[in-house]
Amino acid sequence: MQSVRLSVELNEIINKAAKEYKVLNLDSIRSSSIREELLLAHPKLYRTPIVRNGKKATVGFQPDVWKEWD
């Protein structure tokens, strides 16, 4: 998780369309540490796919970025 967090903003990792996002009322939570804890506790909140290449990472379908990772 840490290598992904260094490459990608926390808000990009969270799936705002997930049912858990609405149930947990994440719109009203501004604290990054609390949002990160909730993300770790509720894996359905992750946007997918999360693709890592060493210290680089992307969230969502980004084949153009992946091609540049040669």
Beta strands, then each sheet from edge to edge (+ up, - down):
strand 1: 50-53
strand 2: 56-59
sheet 1: 1+ 2-
end
